[in-house]
Amino acid sequence: MNEIWKDIPGFEGRYQASTYGRIRSVDRPVRVTSHGVEAVRMVKGRILRPGKQGTGHLTVVLGREYGSMPVHAAVALTFLGPRPAGKDVCHNDGNPQNNCIENLRYDNRTANILDVYRVGGRWRKLSLEEIREIRELMDQGAVGSEVARQFKVSPSTVSKIKLGGYKSCQLI
């Protein structure tokens, strides 16, 4: 498939996303002032080098006035349209650095979490095995705060797992 570039909605004429999951600035005129003289100069566009978040997701800075934006969000917005309410941008292969359009879709949080588990990753701090362990400990009468300390999570996370409110736990 050939790489296709399109303007990112809201950044038309300034930034584009590609079907390969890359972001670039476009050639554009910029007003500058030097020694009280105002002029217009052309700024050459370039492919932006993304930064990496602690979650593994890539981000790019889209100008001082906007700040940073996750690459997957920019690509999805550009090629899939606005994100529906209550939906996440999901990576089909669970890899937060693979932002090719074929790898992205809108789906619910549970499906997003399961994508990560399917490839052996972790969602937040707990693996599927750790969730099973917590559930077993709680079924055996363990104290929630002690289990939370043991797994280095909050007592509310342990409570959610116990009560089945931890969405991904319902599928285990």
Secondary structure, DSSP 8 states (H G I E B T S, - for coil): ----EEE-TT-TTTEEEETTS-EEE--EEEEEEETTEEEEEEE---B---EE-TTS-EEEE--TTT-EEEHHHHHHHHHH-S--TT-EEEETTS-TT---GGGEEEE-HHHHHHHHHHTT--BTTB-HHHHHHHHHHHHTT--HHHHHHHHTS-HHHHHHHHHT-SGGGGG-
